[in-house]
């Protein structure tokens, strides 16, 4: 994967609700929003679930069991081929989370660019080994895992010459700001486990933008057409319009971070503007030649030419060279008796 700039991954998951047409519609919508990667989940109910599997959240009006829901989310191999080809036509990185060995086997034929190991599968060593053997890049989500479990998953992936991309994740739907865990996004903080990005369940763009500002190079967000659509992940998802805002914001933040500012250099470049907006010393009253000036002799105003306000300490104590009228901007001074140097301004 090209990580020269932050990769925003639009996680469709099961937001298509089993509709192949919806899945294809999401591909076009994600591409139009400017994202460069799309992610689906590949479910094969018989290979990953059992009719006794409990609901995480009892959300479905049409599925009696969780197993029934997974069954309804399945696509046939040729349908996966169509989704992959469509994503390639829209220049999207096609990322898939397989939940069984059978899913990996099917996707190796149908097409996938990157495999994502979901939080609940980090300890599924056979699945990680199968994905690693394909040689494809792998993203590992950390949601429910200990650091030791993540290190082991990374070690297995590395055996096949590929280091995985670890994403920090909080497996709550949605997750509140107090639990975003942005402090974990640090590629140098943990040996063998470099959190290069965020798998976000906040349902906002804020966590993703903050992650990019902290250096994240991958941000995965759940995406839905509307916050009112049916599905288990809607509350933790963002809309297509929000996705576009996230993509644009991440790009601008990355450009900013890639171009550090030298404050002194900028101040020098803005010298003409400093002259325009800076206050100048203006005569507060008439002053005869020979008068020794003090602070009370000046007021500060914006003006064309004259002494910048920050030179007042150099002027105080000098002698008026020629008569000054109240309101004068252009004034000349000379050294007071016993001093050596005259001080004057022409413009």
ABEGO torsion letter per residue (X at the ends): XBAABBBBBBBAEAAAGGBAAAAAAAAAAAAAAGBABBBBBBBBAAAABBAABBBABBABAABABAAAAAAAABBBAAAAAAAAAAAAAAGBBBBBBBABAAAAAAAAAAEBABBBBBAAAAABAAAAAAAAAAGBBBBBBAAABBAAAAAAAAAAAAAAGBBBBBBBBBBBOBBBAAAAGAAABBAAABBGBBBABBBBAAGBAAAAAAAAAAGBABBBBBBBABAABBEAAAAABBBAAAAAAAAAAAAAAAAAAABBBBAAAAAAAAAAAAAAABBBBBBABBBBBGBBBBAAABBBBBBBEEBBAAAAAAABGBBBABBBBBGBABBBBBBBBGBABBBBBAX
